[in-house]
Amino acid sequence: MDAKEKIKESLPVAELVGEYVKLDKAGVNYKALCPFHNEKTPSFIVNVERNFWYCFGCQRGGDIFSFLMEIEGLEFREAMIRLAEKTNVELPKFQSKSNIEYRSKKQKAAEILEISASVYTKYLKHPQNGKLIREYLTSRKIGNELISDFRIGYAPKDWRWMINYLRSKGYSTVEVAEAGLSVSNAGGEDYDRFRDRVMFPVISEVGSVVGYSARVAPGGDEKNAKYINTPQSIVYDKSKVLYGLYQSKRAIRKEDSVIVVEGNVDVVASHYAGVKNVVAISGTALSVEQVRLLKRYTQNIKLCLDSDEAGQKATERSIQTCLQESMEVEVILLPEGMKDIGDLVMDNAAVWTELSKKTVPVMQYFFKNIFAKNDVNDIRGKKNIAKELLNIIKDIADPIEQSYWLKKLSLKIDIEEEVLTNVLEKVSLKKETVVSAKNEQLQQENKAVKEPEKSRKTILEERLLGLFALFPHELSLEAANLNLSLLDEKNRLIFESILKWDIGEELSQEINKLILCIKYSHDKVQGFIENEINPKSEWLNVSINLEIESIDKQLNLIKRDIQKAEELEDDAGAEILQQEWAKLAKRKQELKSF
């Protein structure tokens, strides 16, 4: 057994997919919202029997390798290495070219970040050097267990401490800089980016350190760069990661909701209070990528960003993004005068535990904020309120809910509902026609999910192949007598491979898709249904329809040839063609009578 098969045998698809997507039991299988396209009703299935995943919505499917490649954007070799490490399967020695690939810049940056995290943690634990920082963390309710869980560390007040350490381990100054741990001054001299700072490693959802958020140490100048974050690098993209997701994803699945906060200390403090389904953004609004990342775990997002002006703007932008991605979104409001969760937990952790359960509906939040900023008795104020709220109401998918908020707005600003409805239609039309470059790209991606549509002939051919792959023994006689001219070249080759049972890895993936489409039906109302199939009866039905499709194509061609013959006054030729047409039409009628 080769390494790839060992890995597949060691790691069921459901186990891997379950790390990224919230799976629900569906009989012996699992279902989920597809992580590769937007949907509100699950069309994604993990088939335990075949150790295979498939989406009936976007028609993607495959094994653990194809899933990891799709969801992480990896090449096959990268996915192989990642899964081999996960399953403790030893890979064969790579050739020199592969070794170069394995020891790429990205790999070295990952190694450097992993080493640095361990070193920062050890320095924090040092009896003398880390004492002041440990006392500070304790005052913030962050004890040894949380320090360990979040791998918190301390960067000493030294200009080249980390650079020197990593160079002693064989890494170059350039490699240290590419990992985001050093910078250069005007004279070209390198020095540590993080000095005298509490280090909060940003850990990817699979457990790798990809960057840092570093807080100035107690007594430092908090007005000048209170936090310094790792810059964009070959392993770190702040729009695609969320602080605390790795530590919180199990709780997010369990609670079926996630609380989004603004700072890493807020996340750690929340864990102290027992509220563990919490992640943090990096001082900005949620990105589309981050929302899609959270969507793998839950459809329900609760926003609790800072109460200052910047925090409110981030909340509003985050809500819009969540609505556009069809997420259920609510807001948690902090008590008056309380800036963030970290401070709240310091005062009374139990208050945050209770408050985390109390949410404000998103429209109620917007109504309160927008009316507070404008004078409802002034025509200009009415226009501003209507403009801002209609721009949000247009994103509400449910027509009943949309109508409710439209009526509420009408009453509160004393403007006829019909007028607001007309404005809403214009706003919605503008939204559809004036699309930003980013949204246009997303639109094209969603369009690509549905296209190209398969012809009826292709659907019938694939159904025939799926039936034979699922019931090879029951349909052996029927398969032997199949008229292969009914299949196109690609499907004919697949059929012959199944007949000989000469199935390679790529073909196996294709056949698994066909089999799942035979075994299960899916619609938005009933979900997944396991079909009851009489293989011989279904084979006969499909093969008849396939032959009728073939006859229809021939009839159209003959009809065209008859018209040409009549134009050329070739009566003899036209008569022969008409006889052929009549013969095929008769055969079609016979097939329909079955």
C-alpha positions as CSV (number, residue, x, y, z in Angstrom):
1,M,0.0,0.0,0.0
2,D,1.5,3.4,-1.0
3,A,1.7,6.4,1.2
4,K,-1.4,8.0,-0.3
5,E,-3.6,5.0,0.4
6,K,-2.2,4.7,3.9
7,I,-3.2,8.3,4.6
8,K,-6.7,7.8,3.2
9,E,-7.1,4.7,5.3
10,S,-5.9,6.5,8.5
11,L,-8.1,9.6,8.1
12,P,-11.8,9.3,7.2
13,V,-13.2,12.1,5.0
14,A,-15.8,12.9,7.7
15,E,-13.1,13.5,10.3
16,L,-11.1,15.9,8.0
17,V,-14.2,17.7,6.6
18,G,-15.6,18.1,10.2
19,E,-12.6,20.2,11.1
20,Y,-13.7,22.8,8.6
21,V,-17.5,22.4,8.2
22,K,-20.2,21.8,10.8
23,L,-21.5,18.3,9.9
24,D,-24.9,17.0,10.8
25,K,-25.9,13.4,10.8
26,A,-28.1,12.3,7.8
27,G,-28.7,8.6,8.3
28,V,-25.3,6.8,8.0
29,N,-23.9,9.9,6.2
30,Y,-23.3,13.5,7.1
31,K,-24.7,16.7,5.5
32,A,-23.5,20.3,5.7
33,L,-23.7,23.7,4.0
34,C,-21.2,23.6,1.2
35,P,-18.0,25.6,2.0
36,F,-17.4,26.2,-1.7
37,H,-20.5,28.2,-2.7
38,N,-23.3,30.2,-1.0
39,E,-26.4,28.3,0.1
40,K,-28.9,28.3,2.9
41,T,-30.0,24.6,2.5
42,P,-27.4,21.9,2.9
43,S,-26.5,20.2,-0.4
44,F,-23.1,18.9,0.7
45,I,-22.9,15.3,1.7
46,V,-20.1,13.1,3.2
47,N,-20.7,9.5,2.2
48,V,-19.2,7.2,4.9
49,E,-19.4,4.0,2.8
50,R,-17.3,5.4,-0.1
51,N,-15.2,7.7,2.1
52,F,-16.2,10.5,-0.3
53,W,-17.6,14.1,-0.2
54,Y,-19.9,15.6,-2.8
55,C,-22.0,18.8,-3.3
56,F,-25.2,18.4,-5.3
57,G,-25.2,22.2,-5.7
58,C,-21.8,23.0,-7.3
59,Q,-21.0,19.4,-8.3
60,R,-17.6,19.4,-6.6
61,G,-16.5,16.2,-4.9
62,G,-13.6,14.0,-4.0
63,D,-11.5,12.5,-1.2
64,I,-9.5,14.0,1.7
65,F,-6.8,15.2,-0.7
66,S,-9.1,17.1,-3.1
67,F,-11.0,18.6,-0.1
68,L,-7.9,20.0,1.5
69,M,-6.6,21.2,-1.8
70,E,-9.9,23.0,-2.5
71,I,-10.4,24.5,0.9
72,E,-6.8,25.6,1.7
73,G,-5.8,26.4,-1.9
74,L,-2.9,23.9,-1.8
75,E,-1.1,22.0,-4.5
76,F,-1.3,18.2,-4.3
77,R,2.3,17.9,-2.9
78,E,1.4,20.4,-0.1
79,A,-1.8,18.6,0.8
80,M,0.1,15.3,0.8
81,I,2.7,16.7,3.3
82,R,0.1,18.2,5.5
83,L,-2.0,15.0,5.7
84,A,1.1,12.8,6.2
85,E,2.0,14.9,9.2
86,K,-1.5,14.6,10.5
87,T,-1.7,10.8,10.2
88,N,2.0,10.1,11.0
89,V,2.5,8.4,7.7
90,E,6.1,8.5,6.5
91,L,6.4,9.8,2.9
92,P,9.1,8.5,0.5
93,K,12.2,10.6,0.1
94,F,11.6,13.4,-2.4
95,Q,13.8,14.0,-5.4
96,S,16.0,17.1,-5.2
97,K,13.4,19.2,-7.0
98,S,10.7,18.2,-4.5
99,N,13.1,18.9,-1.6
100,I,13.5,22.5,-2.9
101,E,9.7,22.8,-3.0
102,Y,9.4,21.4,0.5
103,R,12.0,23.8,1.8
104,S,10.4,26.7,0.1
105,K,10.2,30.2,1.5
106,K,6.7,29.5,2.8
107,Q,7.9,26.4,4.7
108,K,10.9,28.2,6.2
109,A,8.7,31.1,7.3
110,A,6.4,28.6,9.0
111,E,9.3,26.9,10.8
112,I,10.7,30.3,12.0
113,L,7.3,31.3,13.4
114,E,6.9,28.0,15.2
115,I,10.3,28.3,16.7
116,S,9.8,31.9,17.7
117,A,6.5,31.1,19.5
118,S,8.2,28.5,21.6
119,V,11.1,30.8,22.4
120,Y,8.8,33.7,23.4
121,T,6.8,31.4,25.6
122,K,9.9,30.1,27.4
123,Y,11.1,33.7,28.0
124,L,7.8,34.6,29.6
125,K,8.1,31.6,31.9
126,H,11.7,32.6,33.0
127,P,11.6,33.3,36.8
128,Q,13.2,36.8,36.6
129,N,12.8,38.0,33.0
130,G,9.1,37.2,32.6
131,K,8.0,38.0,36.2
132,L,6.5,41.5,35.5
133,I,4.6,40.3,32.4
134,R,3.2,37.3,34.2
135,E,2.0,39.6,37.0
136,Y,0.3,41.8,34.4
137,L,-1.4,38.8,32.7
138,T,-2.6,37.6,36.1
139,S,-4.1,41.0,36.8
140,R,-6.0,40.6,33.5
141,K,-7.3,37.1,34.6
142,I,-4.9,35.3,32.3
143,G,-3.3,32.5,34.2
144,N,-1.0,29.6,33.3
145,E,-3.6,27.5,31.6
146,L,-4.7,30.3,29.3
147,I,-1.1,31.3,28.6
148,S,-0.5,27.7,27.5
149,D,-3.7,27.4,25.5
150,F,-3.0,30.6,23.6
151,R,0.8,30.2,23.5
152,I,1.3,33.7,24.9
153,G,4.9,34.8,25.2
154,Y,7.2,37.8,25.8
155,A,9.7,39.5,23.5
156,P,12.5,41.0,25.6
157,K,13.7,44.6,25.3
158,D,16.6,43.8,23.0
159,W,17.2,45.1,19.5
160,R,18.5,41.8,17.9
161,W,17.6,39.1,20.4
162,M,15.3,37.0,18.1
163,I,17.4,37.6,14.9
164,N,20.5,36.3,16.7
165,Y,18.7,33.3,18.0
166,L,17.2,32.3,14.7
167,R,20.6,32.8,12.9
168,S,22.1,30.4,15.4
169,K,19.5,27.9,14.2
170,G,20.6,28.3,10.6
171,Y,18.1,30.8,9.2
172,S,19.2,33.8,7.3
173,T,18.4,37.5,8.1
174,V,16.3,37.6,4.9
175,E,14.3,34.5,6.0
176,V,13.6,36.1,9.4
177,A,12.4,39.3,7.7
178,E,10.1,37.3,5.3
179,A,8.5,35.7,8.4
180,G,7.7,39.2,9.6
181,L,10.0,39.1,12.7
182,S,12.5,41.8,11.7
183,V,12.7,45.1,9.9
184,S,15.5,47.3,8.5
185,N,16.4,50.9,9.3
186,A,17.4,53.5,6.8
187,G,21.0,52.3,6.9
188,G,20.0,48.8,6.0
189,E,20.6,47.4,9.5
190,D,18.2,44.6,10.6
191,Y,16.6,44.6,14.1
192,D,13.8,42.7,15.8
193,R,10.3,43.9,15.0
194,F,8.9,43.0,18.4
195,R,10.8,44.3,21.5
196,D,9.5,44.5,25.1
197,R,6.1,43.2,24.1
198,V,3.5,40.6,25.2
199,M,3.3,38.2,22.3
200,F,-0.1,36.8,21.2
201,P,0.5,34.3,18.4
202,V,-2.1,34.3,15.6
203,I,-2.7,30.6,14.9
204,S,-4.4,29.3,11.8
205,E,-7.5,27.0,12.1
206,V,-5.2,24.0,11.6
207,G,-2.9,25.0,14.4
208,S,0.1,26.7,12.7
209,V,1.5,30.0,13.9
210,V,1.2,32.5,11.0
211,G,1.9,35.8,12.8
212,Y,1.7,37.9,15.9
213,S,-0.3,40.6,17.6
214,A,2.1,42.2,20.1
215,R,1.0,44.4,23.0
216,V,3.4,46.9,24.6
217,A,4.6,45.7,28.0
218,P,3.2,47.3,31.2
219,G,4.8,50.7,31.8
220,G,5.5,51.2,28.1
221,D,4.1,54.0,25.9
222,E,0.6,52.9,25.1
223,K,-0.2,56.0,23.1
224,N,2.4,55.2,20.6
225,A,1.7,51.8,18.9
226,K,0.0,50.0,21.8
227,Y,-0.3,47.0,19.4
228,I,2.1,46.0,16.6
229,N,0.9,43.3,14.3
230,T,2.8,41.1,11.8
231,P,2.7,42.6,8.4
232,Q,1.3,40.8,5.3
233,S,3.7,38.0,4.6
234,I,3.9,34.7,2.6
235,V,2.1,32.9,5.4
236,Y,0.0,35.7,7.0
237,D,-3.0,37.4,5.5
238,K,-5.0,39.2,8.1
239,S,-8.2,39.2,6.0
240,K,-8.1,35.4,6.0
241,V,-7.4,34.5,9.6
242,L,-9.2,35.2,12.9
243,Y,-7.5,35.3,16.3
244,G,-8.7,32.5,18.6
245,L,-10.5,30.4,16.0
246,Y,-8.2,27.4,16.5
247,Q,-8.9,27.5,20.3
248,S,-12.6,28.3,19.9
249,K,-13.8,26.2,16.9
250,R,-15.0,23.3,19.0
251,A,-17.1,25.6,21.2
252,I,-18.4,27.5,18.1
253,R,-19.7,24.2,16.7
254,K,-21.2,23.2,20.1
255,E,-23.0,26.6,20.6
256,D,-23.8,26.9,16.8
257,S,-22.8,30.5,17.1
258,V,-19.7,32.7,17.2
259,I,-19.0,36.0,19.0
260,V,-16.8,38.3,17.1
261,V,-14.7,40.8,19.2
262,E,-12.0,43.3,18.4
263,G,-9.0,42.4,20.5
264,N,-7.0,39.3,21.3
265,V,-7.1,40.1,25.1
266,D,-10.9,40.1,24.7
267,V,-10.8,36.5,23.4
268,V,-8.5,35.2,26.1
269,A,-10.5,37.1,28.8
270,S,-13.8,35.6,27.4
271,H,-12.3,32.1,27.7
272,Y,-11.6,32.9,31.4
273,A,-15.3,33.8,31.8
274,G,-16.3,30.4,30.3
275,V,-17.5,32.0,27.0
276,K,-15.3,30.1,24.5
277,N,-17.1,30.6,21.2
278,V,-15.2,33.8,20.6
279,V,-12.8,35.1,17.8
280,A,-11.2,38.5,17.2
281,I,-10.6,40.6,14.1
282,S,-7.5,42.8,13.8
283,G,-9.1,46.2,14.5
284,T,-11.0,46.3,11.2
285,A,-14.4,45.1,9.9
286,L,-15.0,41.4,9.1
287,S,-13.8,40.6,5.6
288,V,-15.7,38.4,3.1
289,E,-13.0,35.7,3.6
290,Q,-13.3,35.8,7.4
291,V,-17.1,35.4,7.2
292,R,-16.8,32.5,4.8
293,L,-14.2,31.0,7.2
294,L,-16.7,31.2,10.1
295,K,-19.5,29.9,7.8
296,R,-17.7,26.5,7.9
297,Y,-18.6,26.3,11.6
298,T,-21.9,28.2,12.1
299,Q,-24.4,30.4,10.3
300,N,-24.9,32.6,13.4
301,I,-22.6,35.5,14.1
302,K,-22.9,37.8,17.1
303,L,-20.9,41.1,16.9
304,C,-19.4,42.7,20.0
305,L,-16.9,45.3,18.8
306,D,-15.7,48.3,20.7
307,S,-18.3,51.0,21.5
308,D,-16.1,53.9,20.2
309,E,-16.8,55.5,16.8
310,A,-14.3,53.2,15.0
311,G,-15.9,50.1,16.6
312,Q,-19.4,51.2,15.6
313,K,-18.3,51.7,12.0
314,A,-16.6,48.3,12.0
315,T,-19.8,46.8,13.3
316,E,-21.9,48.3,10.6
317,R,-19.5,47.2,7.8
318,S,-19.3,43.7,9.3
319,I,-23.1,43.4,9.4
320,Q,-23.3,44.3,5.7
321,T,-20.8,41.7,4.9
322,C,-22.6,39.1,7.0
323,L,-25.9,39.9,5.3
324,Q,-24.4,39.7,1.8
325,E,-23.0,36.2,2.7
326,S,-26.5,35.1,4.0
327,M,-25.4,34.8,7.6
328,E,-27.7,35.3,10.6
329,V,-26.2,38.2,12.5
330,E,-27.0,39.9,15.8
331,V,-25.3,42.5,18.0
332,I,-24.1,42.3,21.7
333,L,-24.0,45.8,23.3
334,L,-21.6,46.5,26.2
335,P,-22.8,48.5,29.2
336,E,-22.5,52.3,29.0
337,G,-18.9,53.4,29.6
338,M,-17.4,50.0,29.1
339,K,-15.0,50.0,26.2
340,D,-14.2,46.3,25.7
341,I,-14.7,42.8,27.1
342,G,-11.3,42.6,28.6
343,D,-12.1,45.4,31.0
344,L,-15.6,44.0,31.7
345,V,-14.1,40.6,32.7
346,M,-11.6,42.3,35.0
347,D,-14.4,44.0,36.8
348,N,-16.9,41.0,36.9
349,A,-16.5,38.0,34.7
350,A,-20.1,36.8,35.5
351,V,-21.5,40.0,33.8
352,W,-19.9,39.1,30.5
353,T,-21.1,35.5,30.8
354,E,-24.7,36.8,31.1
355,L,-24.3,39.6,28.6
356,S,-22.9,37.2,25.9
357,K,-26.4,35.5,25.8
358,K,-28.2,38.8,25.3
359,T,-28.3,40.0,21.7
360,V,-30.0,42.8,19.8
361,P,-31.6,42.1,16.4
362,V,-29.4,43.7,13.8
363,M,-32.2,46.0,12.4
364,Q,-33.0,47.2,15.9
365,Y,-29.3,48.1,16.3
366,F,-29.3,50.0,13.0
367,F,-32.6,51.8,13.8
368,K,-31.3,53.0,17.2
369,N,-27.9,54.2,15.8
370,I,-29.2,55.9,12.7
371,F,-32.1,57.7,14.4
372,A,-29.7,58.9,17.1
373,K,-27.5,60.6,14.5
374,N,-30.3,62.4,12.7
375,D,-33.2,64.8,13.5
376,V,-36.4,63.0,12.5
377,N,-38.3,66.3,12.6
378,D,-36.0,67.8,9.9
379,I,-36.5,66.9,6.2
380,R,-32.8,66.5,5.7
381,G,-32.7,64.1,8.7
382,K,-35.6,62.1,7.3
383,K,-33.8,61.7,4.0
384,N,-30.6,60.6,5.7
385,I,-32.5,58.1,7.8
386,A,-34.4,56.7,4.9
387,K,-31.3,56.5,2.7
388,E,-29.2,54.7,5.3
389,L,-31.9,52.2,6.5
390,L,-33.2,51.4,3.0
391,N,-29.6,50.6,2.0
392,I,-29.7,47.9,4.7
393,I,-33.3,46.8,4.3
394,K,-32.5,45.9,0.7
395,D,-30.2,43.2,1.9
396,I,-32.9,41.4,3.9
397,A,-33.7,38.2,2.0
398,D,-37.0,37.3,3.8
399,P,-39.8,39.4,2.2
400,I,-41.9,39.3,5.3
401,E,-39.1,40.6,7.5
402,Q,-38.2,43.2,4.8
403,S,-41.9,44.4,4.7
404,Y,-42.0,44.6,8.5
405,W,-39.0,46.9,8.7
406,L,-40.2,49.0,5.8
407,K,-43.5,49.6,7.6
408,K,-41.7,50.4,10.8
409,L,-39.5,52.9,9.0
410,S,-42.6,54.5,7.4
411,L,-44.2,55.0,10.7
412,K,-41.1,56.4,12.5
413,I,-40.3,59.0,9.8
414,D,-43.9,59.7,8.8
415,I,-43.4,58.9,5.1
416,E,-45.9,56.8,3.2
417,E,-44.8,53.2,2.8
418,E,-45.5,53.3,-0.9
419,V,-43.0,56.1,-1.4
420,L,-40.4,54.1,0.5
421,T,-41.2,51.0,-1.5
422,N,-40.5,52.9,-4.7
423,V,-37.2,54.2,-3.3
424,L,-36.3,50.7,-2.1
425,E,-36.8,49.3,-5.6
426,K,-34.5,51.9,-7.1
427,V,-31.9,51.2,-4.4
428,S,-32.1,47.5,-5.1
429,L,-31.9,48.0,-8.8
430,K,-28.8,50.2,-8.3
431,K,-27.3,47.5,-6.2
432,E,-27.8,45.0,-9.0
433,T,-26.4,47.2,-11.8
434,V,-23.6,49.1,-10.0
435,V,-21.4,46.3,-8.8
436,S,-18.0,46.8,-7.4
437,A,-15.1,44.9,-9.0
438,K,-14.9,42.6,-6.0
439,N,-18.6,41.8,-6.0
440,E,-18.5,41.3,-9.8
441,Q,-15.8,38.7,-9.3
442,L,-18.0,37.0,-6.7
443,Q,-20.9,37.2,-9.0
444,Q,-18.9,35.4,-11.7
445,E,-17.8,32.8,-9.3
446,N,-21.4,32.0,-8.3
447,K,-22.4,32.0,-12.0
448,A,-19.6,29.6,-12.7
449,V,-21.0,27.2,-10.1
450,K,-24.1,26.7,-12.1
451,E,-22.5,26.7,-15.6
452,P,-22.2,25.0,-18.0
453,E,-25.6,23.3,-17.8
454,K,-25.4,19.7,-18.9
455,S,-27.4,18.6,-21.9
456,R,-30.2,16.0,-21.4
457,K,-28.0,13.5,-23.3
458,T,-25.0,14.0,-21.0
459,I,-27.3,13.6,-17.9
460,L,-28.7,10.3,-19.3
461,E,-25.2,9.0,-20.2
462,E,-23.9,9.8,-16.7
463,R,-26.9,8.1,-15.1
464,L,-26.3,5.0,-17.1
465,L,-22.7,4.9,-16.0
466,G,-23.6,5.5,-12.4
467,L,-26.1,2.6,-12.5
468,F,-23.6,0.2,-13.9
469,A,-20.9,1.3,-11.4
470,L,-23.4,0.9,-8.5
471,F,-24.9,-2.4,-9.7
472,P,-22.2,-4.1,-11.8
473,H,-23.4,-7.7,-11.2
474,E,-27.1,-7.1,-11.5
475,L,-26.5,-5.2,-14.8
476,S,-23.8,-7.4,-16.4
477,L,-26.0,-8.7,-19.2
478,E,-27.5,-5.3,-20.0
479,A,-24.1,-3.7,-20.0
480,A,-22.7,-6.4,-22.4
481,N,-25.5,-5.6,-24.9
482,L,-25.3,-1.8,-24.7
483,N,-25.0,0.0,-28.0
484,L,-21.8,1.9,-27.3
485,S,-22.6,4.4,-30.1
486,L,-25.1,5.9,-27.7
487,L,-22.3,7.3,-25.5
488,D,-19.9,10.1,-26.4
489,E,-16.2,9.2,-26.5
490,K,-15.3,10.2,-22.9
491,N,-18.2,8.2,-21.4
492,R,-17.5,5.3,-23.7
493,L,-14.0,5.1,-22.3
494,I,-15.3,5.3,-18.7
495,F,-17.9,2.6,-19.4
496,E,-15.2,0.3,-20.8
497,S,-13.0,0.9,-17.8
498,I,-15.9,-0.1,-15.5
499,L,-16.5,-3.1,-17.6
500,K,-12.9,-4.3,-17.2
501,W,-12.8,-2.9,-13.6
502,D,-9.7,-1.0,-14.7
503,I,-10.2,2.1,-12.5
504,G,-7.5,4.5,-11.7
505,E,-7.5,7.2,-9.0
506,E,-8.9,10.0,-11.1
507,L,-11.6,7.8,-12.6
508,S,-12.5,6.5,-9.2
509,Q,-13.3,10.1,-8.1
510,E,-15.6,10.6,-11.2
511,I,-17.4,7.3,-10.6
512,N,-18.0,8.1,-6.9
513,K,-19.8,11.3,-8.0
514,L,-22.0,9.4,-10.4
515,I,-22.8,6.7,-7.8
516,L,-23.8,9.3,-5.2
517,C,-26.1,11.0,-7.7
518,I,-27.8,7.7,-8.3
519,K,-28.1,6.7,-4.6
520,Y,-29.4,10.1,-3.3
521,S,-31.7,12.8,-4.4
522,H,-31.6,16.3,-3.0
523,D,-33.9,19.3,-2.9
524,K,-34.2,22.4,-0.8
525,V,-37.4,21.2,1.0
526,Q,-36.8,17.5,1.7
527,G,-33.0,17.6,1.8
528,F,-31.3,14.3,1.1
529,I,-33.3,11.2,0.2
530,E,-31.9,7.8,-0.3
531,N,-33.5,6.5,-3.5
532,E,-35.1,3.1,-3.9
533,I,-33.8,1.7,-7.2
534,N,-34.7,-1.2,-9.3
535,P,-31.5,-1.4,-11.3
536,K,-32.9,-3.4,-14.3
537,S,-36.0,-1.2,-14.6
538,E,-34.0,2.0,-14.3
539,W,-31.4,0.8,-16.8
540,L,-34.1,0.1,-19.3
541,N,-35.8,3.5,-18.8
542,V,-32.5,5.4,-19.1
543,S,-31.2,3.5,-22.1
544,I,-34.6,4.0,-23.9
545,N,-34.5,7.7,-23.3
546,L,-30.9,7.8,-24.4
547,E,-31.8,6.1,-27.7
548,I,-34.7,8.5,-28.2
549,E,-32.3,11.4,-27.7
550,S,-30.0,9.9,-30.4
551,I,-33.0,9.3,-32.7
552,D,-34.1,13.0,-32.2
553,K,-30.7,14.2,-33.2
554,Q,-30.7,12.0,-36.3
555,L,-34.3,13.1,-37.3
556,N,-33.2,16.8,-37.1
557,L,-30.3,16.1,-39.4
558,I,-32.4,14.1,-41.9
559,K,-35.0,16.9,-41.9
560,R,-32.4,19.4,-42.8
561,D,-31.1,17.1,-45.6
562,I,-34.6,16.7,-46.9
563,Q,-35.0,20.5,-47.2
564,K,-31.7,20.8,-49.1
565,A,-32.7,18.0,-51.4
566,E,-36.1,19.7,-52.1
567,E,-34.3,23.0,-52.8
568,L,-32.1,21.2,-55.4
569,E,-35.2,19.4,-56.8
570,D,-33.6,16.0,-56.0
571,D,-36.8,14.1,-55.7
572,A,-35.2,10.7,-55.6
573,G,-32.8,11.7,-52.8
574,A,-35.6,13.4,-50.9
575,E,-37.7,10.3,-51.0
576,I,-34.9,8.1,-49.7
577,L,-34.4,10.5,-46.8
578,Q,-38.1,10.6,-46.1
579,Q,-38.2,6.8,-45.9
580,E,-35.2,6.9,-43.5
581,W,-37.0,9.6,-41.4
582,A,-40.2,7.5,-41.3
583,K,-38.3,4.4,-40.2
584,L,-36.6,6.3,-37.3
585,A,-39.9,8.0,-36.3
586,K,-41.5,4.6,-36.1
587,R,-38.6,3.3,-33.9
588,K,-39.1,6.3,-31.7
589,Q,-42.8,5.6,-31.2
590,E,-42.0,1.9,-30.4
591,L,-39.5,3.1,-27.7
592,K,-42.1,5.5,-26.2
593,S,-44.6,2.7,-26.0
594,F,-42.4,0.6,-23.6
